[in-house]
Amino acid sequence: MQATGQLTQLAQWLTATVKNETAIVTGIGLLSAVVDNVPLVAAAQGMYSLTQYPTDHFFWEFLAYTTGTGGSALIIGSAAGVAAMGMEKITFVWYLKKISWLALIGFFGGAGVYLLMNL
């Protein structure tokens, strides 16, 4: 997708449509609840250049936070969650009802603190 320019087009579309890098990064982070965070971050690296966002830029640091913690919103969003499903016989629906809302509170609470620290 990167070689054909698809990721760059997606980044341009997100920037033009959403127009807020914090919202874009938050959305990518929440997407990690469904898509594994490693290929998701790799895709983001193909979407946004180091010219646009240099090393250690807020964008990359916030992306690391959101993709690292966003996977907990759904039990299938992390390898540990999938392993816990098998070992502890946790069902997706049980996790969704009992844990997902707590994970989302933690996700948004941490994101809020991070954003306040970087004002």
CYANA upper distance limits for C-alpha pairs under 8 A (distance plus 0.5 A):
  1 MET  CA      5 GLY  CA      6.83
  1 MET  CA      6 GLN  CA      5.62
  1 MET  CA      7 LEU  CA      6.51
  2 GLN  CA      6 GLN  CA      6.35
  2 GLN  CA      7 LEU  CA      5.79
  2 GLN  CA      8 THR  CA      7.68
  2 GLN  CA     43 ALA  CA      8.15
  2 GLN  CA     46 GLY  CA      6.31
  2 GLN  CA     47 MET  CA      7.99
  5 GLY  CA      9 GLN  CA      6.78
  6 GLN  CA     10 LEU  CA      6.69
  7 LEU  CA     11 ALA  CA      6.68
  7 LEU  CA     43 ALA  CA      7.50
  7 LEU  CA     44 ALA  CA      8.23
  7 LEU  CA     46 GLY  CA      6.63
  7 LEU  CA     47 MET  CA      5.17
  8 THR  CA     12 GLN  CA      6.68
  8 THR  CA     46 GLY  CA      7.48
  8 THR  CA     47 MET  CA      5.12
  8 THR  CA     48 TYR  CA      7.44
  9 GLN  CA     13 TRP  CA      6.57
  9 GLN  CA     47 MET  CA      8.26
 10 LEU  CA     14 LEU  CA      6.59
 10 LEU  CA     47 MET  CA      7.55
 11 ALA  CA     15 THR  CA      6.58
 11 ALA  CA     47 MET  CA      5.82
 11 ALA  CA     48 TYR  CA      7.20
 12 GLN  CA     16 ALA  CA      6.56
 13 TRP  CA     17 THR  CA      6.36
 14 LEU  CA     18 VAL  CA      5.96
 14 LEU  CA     19 LYS  CA      7.58
 14 LEU  CA     24 ILE  CA      7.47
 15 THR  CA     19 LYS  CA      5.32
 15 THR  CA     20 ASN  CA      7.45
 15 THR  CA     21 GLU  CA      7.82
 15 THR  CA     24 ILE  CA      8.29
 18 VAL  CA     23 ALA  CA      7.73
 18 VAL  CA     24 ILE  CA      7.35
 20 ASN  CA     24 ILE  CA      6.78
 21 GLU  CA     25 VAL  CA      6.57
 21 GLU  CA     59 PHE  CA      7.85
 22 THR  CA     26 THR  CA      6.56
 22 THR  CA     59 PHE  CA      8.28
 23 ALA  CA     27 GLY  CA      6.55
 24 ILE  CA     28 ILE  CA      6.73
 25 VAL  CA     29 GLY  CA      6.57
 25 VAL  CA     59 PHE  CA      7.82
 25 VAL  CA     62 PHE  CA      7.49
 25 VAL  CA     63 LEU  CA      6.09
 25 VAL  CA     66 THR  CA      7.54
 26 THR  CA     30 LEU  CA      6.74
 26 THR  CA     63 LEU  CA      8.07
 26 THR  CA     66 THR  CA      6.60
 27 GLY  CA     31 LEU  CA      6.64
 28 ILE  CA     32 SER  CA      7.14
 28 ILE  CA     40 LEU  CA      8.25
 28 ILE  CA     63 LEU  CA      8.15
 28 ILE  CA     66 THR  CA      7.95
 28 ILE  CA     67 THR  CA      7.37
 29 GLY  CA     33 ALA  CA      8.13
 29 GLY  CA     63 LEU  CA      7.20
 29 GLY  CA     65 TYR  CA      8.31
 29 GLY  CA     66 THR  CA      4.71
 29 GLY  CA     67 THR  CA      4.54
 29 GLY  CA     68 GLY  CA      7.93
 29 GLY  CA     69 THR  CA      7.94
 29 GLY  CA     70 GLY  CA      5.54
 29 GLY  CA     71 GLY  CA      8.03
 30 LEU  CA     34 VAL  CA      8.48
 30 LEU  CA     66 THR  CA      7.58
 30 LEU  CA     67 THR  CA      7.49
 30 LEU  CA     70 GLY  CA      5.31
 30 LEU  CA     71 GLY  CA      7.39
 30 LEU  CA     73 ALA  CA      7.95
 31 LEU  CA     35 VAL  CA      6.60
 31 LEU  CA     67 THR  CA      8.31
 31 LEU  CA     70 GLY  CA      7.75
 31 LEU  CA     71 GLY  CA      8.17
 32 SER  CA     36 ASP  CA      6.01
 32 SER  CA     37 ASN  CA      5.63
 32 SER  CA     40 LEU  CA      7.41
 32 SER  CA     67 THR  CA      6.04
 32 SER  CA     68 GLY  CA      8.35
 32 SER  CA     70 GLY  CA      6.09
 32 SER  CA     71 GLY  CA      5.30
 32 SER  CA     77 GLY  CA      6.58
 33 ALA  CA     70 GLY  CA      6.09
 33 ALA  CA     71 GLY  CA      4.25
 33 ALA  CA     72 SER  CA      6.74
 33 ALA  CA     73 ALA  CA      6.15
 33 ALA  CA     74 LEU  CA      5.81
 33 ALA  CA     75 ILE  CA      8.14
 33 ALA  CA     76 ILE  CA      7.27
 33 ALA  CA     77 GLY  CA      4.43
 33 ALA  CA     78 SER  CA      7.79
 34 VAL  CA     71 GLY  CA      7.59
 34 VAL  CA     74 LEU  CA      7.81
 34 VAL  CA     76 ILE  CA      7.12
 34 VAL  CA     77 GLY  CA      5.62
 35 VAL  CA     39 PRO  CA      8.27
 35 VAL  CA     40 LEU  CA      7.15
 35 VAL  CA     77 GLY  CA      7.06
 36 ASP  CA     40 LEU  CA      6.79
 36 ASP  CA     71 GLY  CA      7.95
 36 ASP  CA     77 GLY  CA      6.76
 36 ASP  CA     78 SER  CA      7.17
 37 ASN  CA     41 VAL  CA      6.46
 37 ASN  CA     67 THR  CA      6.00
 37 ASN  CA     68 GLY  CA      7.12
 37 ASN  CA     71 GLY  CA      7.69
 38 VAL  CA     42 ALA  CA      6.73
 39 PRO  CA     43 ALA  CA      6.49
 40 LEU  CA     44 ALA  CA      6.75
 40 LEU  CA     67 THR  CA      8.32
 41 VAL  CA     45 GLN  CA      6.64
 41 VAL  CA     63 LEU  CA      8.15
 41 VAL  CA     64 ALA  CA      8.28
 41 VAL  CA     67 THR  CA      7.87
 42 ALA  CA     46 GLY  CA      6.96
 43 ALA  CA     47 MET  CA      6.72
 44 ALA  CA     48 TYR  CA      6.63
 45 GLN  CA     49 SER  CA      7.19
 48 TYR  CA     52 GLN  CA      7.17
 48 TYR  CA     53 TYR  CA      7.59
 49 SER  CA     53 TYR  CA      6.71
 49 SER  CA     54 PRO  CA      8.22
 50 LEU  CA     54 PRO  CA      4.91
 50 LEU  CA     55 THR  CA      6.94
 53 TYR  CA     57 HIS  CA      6.32
 53 TYR  CA     59 PHE  CA      7.25
 53 TYR  CA     60 TRP  CA      8.06
 55 THR  CA     60 TRP  CA      7.90
 56 ASP  CA     60 TRP  CA      6.92
 56 ASP  CA     61 GLU  CA      7.02
 57 HIS  CA     61 GLU  CA      7.07
 58 PHE  CA     62 PHE  CA      6.40
 58 PHE  CA    118 ASN  CA      8.49
 59 PHE  CA     63 LEU  CA      6.49
 60 TRP  CA     64 ALA  CA      6.63
 61 GLU  CA     65 TYR  CA      6.95
 62 PHE  CA     66 THR  CA      6.61
 62 PHE  CA    111 ALA  CA      8.44
 62 PHE  CA    114 TYR  CA      8.25
 63 LEU  CA     67 THR  CA      6.42
 64 ALA  CA     68 GLY  CA      6.32
 65 TYR  CA     69 THR  CA      6.66
 65 TYR  CA    111 ALA  CA      8.23
 66 THR  CA     70 GLY  CA      5.89
 66 THR  CA    107 PHE  CA      7.89
 66 THR  CA    111 ALA  CA      7.82
 67 THR  CA     71 GLY  CA      7.10
 69 THR  CA     73 ALA  CA      8.45
 69 THR  CA    107 PHE  CA      6.75
 70 GLY  CA     77 GLY  CA      8.23
 70 GLY  CA    104 LEU  CA      8.28
 70 GLY  CA    107 PHE  CA      6.89
 71 GLY  CA     75 ILE  CA      8.03
 71 GLY  CA     76 ILE  CA      8.13
 71 GLY  CA     77 GLY  CA      4.63
 71 GLY  CA     78 SER  CA      6.02
 72 SER  CA     77 GLY  CA      6.42
 72 SER  CA     78 SER  CA      7.14
 72 SER  CA     81 GLY  CA      8.11
 72 SER  CA    100 SER  CA      7.78
 72 SER  CA    103 ALA  CA      6.42
 72 SER  CA    104 LEU  CA      8.44
 73 ALA  CA     77 GLY  CA      7.59
 73 ALA  CA     99 ILE  CA      8.42
 73 ALA  CA    100 SER  CA      5.41
 73 ALA  CA    101 TRP  CA      7.87
 73 ALA  CA    103 ALA  CA      5.75
 73 ALA  CA    104 LEU  CA      6.23
 74 LEU  CA     92 PHE  CA      8.33
 74 LEU  CA     95 TYR  CA      7.83
 74 LEU  CA     96 LEU  CA      7.11
 74 LEU  CA    100 SER  CA      6.50
 75 ILE  CA     81 GLY  CA      5.24
 75 ILE  CA     82 VAL  CA      6.85
 75 ILE  CA     85 MET  CA      8.19
 75 ILE  CA     92 PHE  CA      7.04
 75 ILE  CA     95 TYR  CA      7.02
 75 ILE  CA     96 LEU  CA      8.21
 75 ILE  CA    100 SER  CA      8.42
 76 ILE  CA     81 GLY  CA      6.36
 76 ILE  CA     82 VAL  CA      5.98
 76 ILE  CA     92 PHE  CA      8.23
 77 GLY  CA     81 GLY  CA      7.38
 77 GLY  CA     82 VAL  CA      8.30
 78 SER  CA     82 VAL  CA      6.91
 79 ALA  CA     83 ALA  CA      6.65
 80 ALA  CA     84 ALA  CA      6.55
 81 GLY  CA     85 MET  CA      6.70
 82 VAL  CA     86 GLY  CA      7.11
 83 ALA  CA     87 MET  CA      6.64
 84 ALA  CA     88 GLU  CA      5.99
 84 ALA  CA     89 LYS  CA      7.82
 84 ALA  CA     90 ILE  CA      7.35
 85 MET  CA     89 LYS  CA      5.62
 85 MET  CA     90 ILE  CA      4.96
 85 MET  CA     91 THR  CA      6.81
 85 MET  CA     92 PHE  CA      8.28
 86 GLY  CA     90 ILE  CA      7.54
 90 ILE  CA     94 TRP  CA      7.25
 90 ILE  CA     95 TYR  CA      7.46
 91 THR  CA     95 TYR  CA      6.83
 92 PHE  CA     96 LEU  CA      6.57
 93 VAL  CA     97 LYS  CA      6.66
 94 TRP  CA     98 LYS  CA      6.45
 94 TRP  CA     99 ILE  CA      8.35
 95 TYR  CA     99 ILE  CA      5.56
 95 TYR  CA    100 SER  CA      6.69
 96 LEU  CA    100 SER  CA      5.45
 96 LEU  CA    101 TRP  CA      8.02
 97 LYS  CA    101 TRP  CA      8.00
 98 LYS  CA    102 LEU  CA      8.29
 99 ILE  CA    103 ALA  CA      6.75
100 SER  CA    104 LEU  CA      6.62
101 TRP  CA    105 ILE  CA      6.70
102 LEU  CA    106 GLY  CA      6.76
103 ALA  CA    107 PHE  CA      6.51
104 LEU  CA    108 PHE  CA      6.54
105 ILE  CA    109 GLY  CA      6.25
106 GLY  CA    110 GLY  CA      6.37
107 PHE  CA    111 ALA  CA      6.61
108 PHE  CA    112 GLY  CA      6.45
109 GLY  CA    113 VAL  CA      6.78
110 GLY  CA    114 TYR  CA      6.57
111 ALA  CA    115 LEU  CA      6.57
112 GLY  CA    116 LEU  CA      6.63
113 VAL  CA    117 MET  CA      6.62
114 TYR  CA    118 ASN  CA      6.87
115 LEU  CA    119 LEU  CA      6.84
